[in-house]
Amino acid sequence: MGGQSAQATVAAHGWDVRNPIRHIADTDAYRRYIQESKAEFTVSKAGYAATRSGWFGDRSAAYLASGRPVVTLDTGWPGASGETGGLLTFRNVDEAVERIADVNSRYAFHCREARRIAEECFASHTVLASLLEQASAAERPLR
């Protein structure tokens, strides 16, 4: 970076790095922050990607529920694929750049798809039904 701080470098490319303590001090501020954001770009811990654990962040789910697209490192989560609308995954820098460009070029589409994914995957009736089914299966005796 040639002496330039990381924050200055990302700012020079149009990104805004914010102090989360100042901008999302309570749940209402957090919700507003996500709803006023254009999208989420996130990189998970390398171990999640390397093991293909399927890890998915709760903040990403909040972005999707707010109708905001998510561009995230591919961890093998079954609800995501590289070019799915609303939730785009990447495995390297070139793919990340492509996914961000896609979100920018088809923003309204990606917003609609983000909300659709949230409703299909994270709605309380979907999550609760799955948890109850798994709990019920765990109670059955082995034969």
Backbone as a ProteinNet text record, in pm:
[ID]
protein_1_A
[PRIMARY]
MGGQSAQATVAAHGWDVRNPIRHIADTDAYRRYIQESKAEFTVSKAGYAATRSGWFGDRSAAYLASGRPVVTLDTGWPGASGETGGLLTFRNVDEAVERIADVNSRYAFHCREARRIAEECFASHTVLASLLEQASAAERPLR
[TERTIARY]
80.1	0	84.4	213.1	302.7	285.4	270.9	260.4	117.7	26.8	-113	-183.1	-264.5	-335.9	-439.3	-475.9	-577.9	-708.8	-743.7	-867.9	-861.8	-748.5	-734.2	-741.7	-686.3	-690.2	-833.1	-908.8	-1045.8	-1131	-1105.2	-1178.3	-1150.1	-1027	-990.6	-1065.1	-1114.8	-1190.6	-1341.7	-1386.3	-1528.8	-1595.3	-1517.4	-1574.2	-1568.6	-1657	-1664.6	-1647.8	-1543.9	-1520.8	-1571.2	-1658.5	-1719.6	-1690	-1687.3	-1669.8	-1804.5	-1817.4	-1947.6	-2000.7	-1916	-1962.4	-2037.6	-1991.6	-2058.6	-2185.6	-2190.9	-2301.2	-2410.1	-2381.2	-2483	-2482.4	-2509.5	-2501	-2615.3	-2729.6	-2842.9	-2914.2	-3015	-3079.7	-3150.2	-3210.3	-3276	-3174.1	-3063.1	-2957.3	-2898.5	-2882.3	-2830.6	-2924.5	-3054.3	-3152.7	-3149.5	-3147.2	-3140.8	-3014.5	-2902.7	-2775.6	-2784.9	-2838.2	-2850.9	-2949.4	-3063.2	-3164.3	-3119	-3028.5	-2976.3	-2851.5	-2798.5	-2681.9	-2723.5	-2631.7	-2662.2	-2659.1	-2559.5	-2540.4	-2437.3	-2418.2	-2311.4	-2205.7	-2080.4	-1966.4	-1895.2	-1876.9	-1817.7	-1724.1	-1622.7	-1526.8	-1524.5	-1560.4	-1561.5	-1419.7	-1406.9	-1277.2	-1235.3	-1107.9	-1054.4	-1091.7	-1098.8	-1132.4	-1270.6	-1365.1	-1500.8	-1501.6	-1424.7	-1418.4	-1339.1	-1228.5	-1142.2	-1211.2	-1289.6	-1355.9	-1491.7	-1536.2	-1667.4	-1775.5	-1766.9	-1853.6	-1998.2	-2022.7	-2157.3	-2191.4	-2091.7	-2115.9	-2182.8	-2279.9	-2349.6	-2376.5	-2344	-2353	-2492.1	-2522.6	-2651.5	-2666.8	-2557.6	-2565.6	-2604.7	-2551.6	-2589.7	-2738.3	-2789.8	-2933.3	-3014.5	-2965.7	-3034.9	-3034	-2923.2	-2917.8	-3020.7	-3023.4	-3119.3	-3262.7	-3293.1	-3428	-3467.8	-3369.8	-3395.1	-3396.2	-3385.6	-3386.2	-3258.2	-3149.2	-3018.7	-2932.6	-2871.4	-2787.6	-2666.5	-2618.6	-2500.3	-2400.7	-2276.9	-2165.4	-2070.3	-2052	-1979	-1885.4	-1783	-1691.2	-1767.1	-1741.6	-1810.2	-1762.9	-1856.1	-1824.4	-1893.1	-1962.1	-2032.8	-2174	-2227.2	-2365.1	-2456.7	-2546.1	-2624.9	-2723.9	-2760.1	-2854.1	-2789.7	-2658.7	-2587.4	-2509.9	-2504.3	-2414.6	-2352	-2249.8	-2173.7	-2254	-2354.5	-2423.7	-2572.5	-2615.6	-2755.7	-2789.3	-2904.7	-2946.5	-2967	-2925.2	-2944.4	-2837.1	-2783.3	-2678.8	-2572.5	-2462.6	-2358.1	-2232.1	-2175.1	-2053.7	-1934.1	-1817.3	-1693	-1587.1	-1486.8	-1374.8	-1241.2	-1239.2	-1114.3	-1147.4	-1045.2	-1063.8	-1134.5	-1095.3	-1158.6	-1308.4	-1346.9	-1489.8	-1560	-1496	-1556.1	-1585	-1489.4	-1507.3	-1623.8	-1632	-1742.8	-1877.6	-1885.2	-2011.7	-2055.8	-1962	-1995.1	-2045.2	-1979.5	-2023.8	-2164.2	-2193.9	-2327.2	-2431.7	-2402.8	-2496.7	-2520.6	-2415.4	-2430.6	-2510.5	-2495.2	-2562.1	-2708	-2742.4	-2880	-2930.4	-2917.2	-2942.4	-3085.9	-3185	-3324.8	-3353.9	-3302.5	-3318.5	-3257.6	-3135.6	-3068	-3138.3	-3196.1	-3272.2	-3394.9	-3468.4	-3586.4	-3546.4	-3438.9	-3394	-3342.4	-3279.4	-3231	-3348.3	-3454.2	-3571.6	-3636.1	-3642.6	-3699.5	-3620.6	-3488.8	-3403.9	-3429.1	-3437.4	-3462.8	-3595.3	-3697.9	-3828.9	-3826.4	-3754.1	-3747.8	-3661	-3551.1	-3452.6	-3455.8	-3498	-3483.8	-3615.2	-3727.1	-3856.2	-3870.9	-3933.1	-3941.6	-4009.9	-4115.5	-4183.8	-4093.7	-4006.8	-3913.8	-3806.7	-3747.9	-3639.8	-3693.3	-3806	-3862.7	-3903	-3964.2	-4004.2	-3881.9	-3773.9	-3651.6	-3593.8	-3591.8	-3539.9	-3623.9	-3755.3	-3843.4	-3826	-3810.9	-3789.1	-3658.5	-3553.2	-3424.1	-3428.6	-3498.1	-3510.6	-3590.1	-3695	-3777.1	-3697.1	-3617.5	-3533.4	-3429.9	-3381	-3280.3	-3339.5	-3468.7	-3534.6	-3567.8	-3571.8	-3607.7	-3495.7	-3533.3	-3429.7	-3364.3	-3238.9	-3166.9	-3213.3	-3222.4	-3264.7	-3157.7
-118.8	0	125.2	111.9	224.1	333.6	300.1	399.7	449.2	417.9	460.2	361.1	412.9	323.9	241.5	128.7	44.2	120.7	201	277.1	380.1	444.8	541.9	472.8	353.5	278.5	242.4	188.8	152	275.7	384.8	509.6	562	546.4	591.1	512.4	395.5	312.2	321.3	420.5	445.1	372.1	307.4	234.6	322.1	295.1	369.8	271.6	289.2	205	283.2	220.8	290.2	219.5	297.4	245.1	191.5	61	4.1	52.9	86.4	132.1	264.2	351.1	480.9	469	375.9	372.7	270.4	173.2	71.7	40.1	142.2	131.2	52.4	39.7	-35.4	-106.3	-186.2	-268.2	-185.2	-73.5	11.3	71.7	117.3	174.2	66.8	-53.6	-164.7	-195.4	-203	-228.4	-117.7	7.4	120.3	114.4	80.7	73.7	-27.9	-143.7	-246.9	-201.8	-148.7	-107.6	9	91.2	203.7	166.6	47	-0.3	-44.6	-39	-87.7	-239.8	-298.4	-443.9	-478.2	-607.2	-652.7	-724	-690.7	-764.8	-818.6	-950.3	-1008.7	-1123.5	-1136.7	-1246.6	-1319.5	-1446.1	-1525	-1568.7	-1631.5	-1686.5	-1793.8	-1800.8	-1894.2	-2039.1	-2074.4	-2211.9	-2253.3	-2160.4	-2191.9	-2222.6	-2145.7	-2167.8	-2294.4	-2314.2	-2429.3	-2561.8	-2563.2	-2688	-2706.2	-2600.9	-2605.8	-2639.7	-2574.7	-2603.6	-2560.5	-2473	-2422.6	-2306.5	-2252	-2141.1	-2025.4	-1961.9	-1845.2	-1749.7	-1624	-1526.8	-1472.1	-1444	-1385.8	-1245.1	-1171.6	-1038.6	-1050.1	-1151	-1171.3	-1202.9	-1281.8	-1311.5	-1183.7	-1093.8	-966.9	-881.1	-880.2	-807.6	-864.4	-995.4	-1057.1	-1023.8	-1032	-1002.9	-857.5	-770.3	-629.1	-602.4	-708.2	-692.1	-632.1	-661.3	-611.5	-729.8	-720.6	-830.7	-856.4	-979.3	-1020.5	-1081.9	-1034.6	-1092.7	-1146.3	-1278.5	-1341.3	-1451.1	-1475.7	-1584.9	-1717	-1803.6	-1932.4	-2026.3	-2063.5	-2158.1	-2292.7	-2306.1	-2431.1	-2432.7	-2317.1	-2313	-2356.7	-2453.5	-2510	-2413.1	-2303.3	-2208.3	-2105.4	-2117.2	-2016.9	-2082.4	-2011.6	-2052.3	-1926.8	-1941.9	-1827.7	-1717.5	-1751	-1648	-1638	-1690	-1679.9	-1534.2	-1491.6	-1354.7	-1330.1	-1214.6	-1175.1	-1222.2	-1340.6	-1397.8	-1455.4	-1382.8	-1422.7	-1459.3	-1572.8	-1617.2	-1606.7	-1602.9	-1597	-1680.4	-1720.3	-1797.8	-1726.7	-1619.8	-1545.5	-1400.3	-1318.2	-1175	-1145.7	-1215.3	-1191.3	-1219.2	-1328.2	-1358.9	-1254.8	-1207.7	-1104.6	-978.7	-938.1	-819.9	-840.9	-959.5	-990.6	-984.3	-1040.1	-1043.4	-902	-820.3	-682.2	-606.8	-626.6	-561	-606.9	-734.1	-786.8	-721.6	-710	-644.2	-500.6	-430.6	-291.8	-280.1	-376.1	-364.6	-412.2	-498.1	-550.1	-538.3	-418.4	-397.8	-432.3	-384.1	-410.6	-561.2	-632.4	-778	-843.3	-804.8	-865.8	-833.6	-715.3	-681.3	-770.6	-788.8	-877.3	-1020.4	-1068.5	-1205.6	-1221.7	-1119.2	-1125.2	-1149.1	-1073.6	-1088.5	-1225.6	-1273.5	-1405	-1513.8	-1505.6	-1604.8	-1601.8	-1482.6	-1471.5	-1537.6	-1512.8	-1570.6	-1722.6	-1774.7	-1920	-1990.5	-1929	-1999	-1961.2	-1839.6	-1792.2	-1754.5	-1776.2	-1746.9	-1834.9	-1782.4	-1855.5	-1991	-1998.6	-2127.8	-2230.7	-2186.6	-2278	-2326.6	-2233.5	-2268.4	-2352.8	-2313.6	-2387.7	-2529	-2543.4	-2676.9	-2767.2	-2714.3	-2792.2	-2831.5	-2737	-2766.9	-2873.4	-2862.2	-2960.7	-3099.1	-3102	-3229.8	-3293.7	-3214	-3267.4	-3312.3	-3235.8	-3274.3	-3403.4	-3416.6	-3536.3	-3658.9	-3640.9	-3751.7	-3792.4	-3696	-3724.8	-3802.7	-3789.4	-3858.5	-4003.8	-4038.3	-4175.1	-4271	-4387.7	-4486.1	-4544.6	-4576.8	-4641.6	-4786	-4834.8	-4973.2	-5049.3
0	0	0	3.6	-12	91.3	217.6	321.4	346.5	258.3	275	367.3	458.9	549.9	474.2	531.4	469.6	456.2	557.3	551.3	438.9	419.8	310.7	175.2	166.4	40.6	2.4	97.7	64.1	37.4	106.8	83	-57.4	-103.2	-237.8	-345.3	-309.3	-402.9	-380	-304.2	-287.3	-172	-86.4	26.5	151.1	244.4	369	484.4	563.2	679.9	801.3	877.6	990.7	1121.6	1226.1	1360.7	1408	1427.7	1463.1	1597.2	1689	1819.8	1807.1	1717.7	1698.9	1615.8	1522.1	1427	1457.7	1540	1570.6	1719.6	1797.8	1943.2	2005.9	1937.5	1991.8	1876.7	1909	1806.1	1699.2	1737.6	1637	1541.7	1595	1510.3	1419	1471.7	1391.8	1274.8	1302.5	1197.6	1092	1136.8	1043.3	958.4	1021.7	949.4	834.7	863.2	759.7	652.2	691.9	595.1	507.8	558.6	481.2	401.5	423.8	349.2	209.9	116.9	-18.1	-21.2	42.2	41.2	147.6	168.1	256.9	175.1	202.7	150.5	272.5	277.4	396.6	361.3	442.3	428.5	561.7	559.3	682.8	717.3	830.8	870.9	770.9	744.6	644.4	674.8	800.6	837.4	791	792.5	746.5	596.9	521.9	377.1	345.5	414.2	385.9	417	524.1	562.6	494.9	423.1	355.9	458.6	574.4	688.1	668.4	572.2	551.7	643.4	712.4	803.8	731.6	800.5	745.6	859.8	842.1	949.7	974	1100.4	1133.7	1076.8	1064.4	1003.2	856	787.2	646.7	636	728.3	728.3	749.4	834.1	856.9	730.1	658	531	432.8	418.4	327	366.7	495.5	543.2	515.3	509.3	478.8	328.7	249.9	105	52.3	120.4	78.8	34.7	-81.7	-131.2	-42.1	-47.7	26.8	-71	-63.7	-138.9	-32.8	-31.7	78.2	29.9	108	79.4	83.1	-10.4	-20.5	90	177.8	285.6	264.9	151.4	125.2	177.9	217.4	265.8	152.9	177.3	68.1	3.3	70.3	13.1	-77.9	-99.3	-178.7	-291.1	-400.7	-508	-564.5	-640.9	-688.5	-751.7	-828.4	-903.9	-872.9	-758.8	-719.7	-695	-742.8	-717.4	-569.7	-522.8	-384.7	-290	-313.5	-229.4	-321.4	-333	-427	-350	-386.2	-318.1	-411.7	-349.5	-426.5	-357	-434.8	-379.7	-394.8	-475	-494.2	-525.8	-533.7	-554.2	-686.6	-793.1	-922.8	-918.2	-853.8	-840.3	-754.6	-649.2	-563.8	-645.7	-727.9	-812.5	-909	-968.6	-1060.7	-989.4	-868.4	-794.9	-755.4	-712.6	-676.5	-799.5	-912.3	-1037	-1074.2	-1053.7	-1084.4	-994.4	-865.5	-773.6	-819.3	-855.7	-899.8	-1028.9	-1119.5	-1249.5	-1246.3	-1149.1	-1140.3	-996.5	-942.8	-800.1	-759.1	-831.4	-793.8	-793.5	-892.6	-899	-775.9	-742.5	-627.8	-496.2	-484.7	-363.1	-349.2	-458.6	-454.4	-419.1	-479.7	-453.9	-311.1	-257.8	-119.4	-24.2	-42.6	43.1	24.2	-100.2	-128.2	-55.6	-60.7	6.5	157	213.3	357.6	394.3	313.6	342.1	328.8	231.8	212.1	315.3	352.6	436.6	583.8	615.7	752.8	820.7	755.4	819	942.4	1045.5	1172	1155.7	1074.5	1059.1	989.7	900.9	833.7	930.1	1001.8	1095.1	1209.6	1265.5	1378.6	1337.1	1221.1	1174.5	1160.6	1107.2	1091.5	1227.8	1321.6	1455.4	1525	1513.9	1577.4	1514.6	1383.1	1315.1	1360.2	1370.6	1414	1559.9	1644.2	1784.2	1799.7	1720.5	1723.7	1678.9	1576.9	1527.4	1630.8	1707	1808.3	1926.1	1949.9	2059.8	2025.9	1900	1860.8	1900.2	1950.8	1987.7	1861	1874.5	1763.7	1751.6	1630.6	1610.6	1541.6
[MASK]
+++++++++++++++++++++++++++++++++++++++++++++++++++++++++++++++++++++++++++++++++++++++++++++++++++++++++++++++++++++++++++++++++++++++++++++++

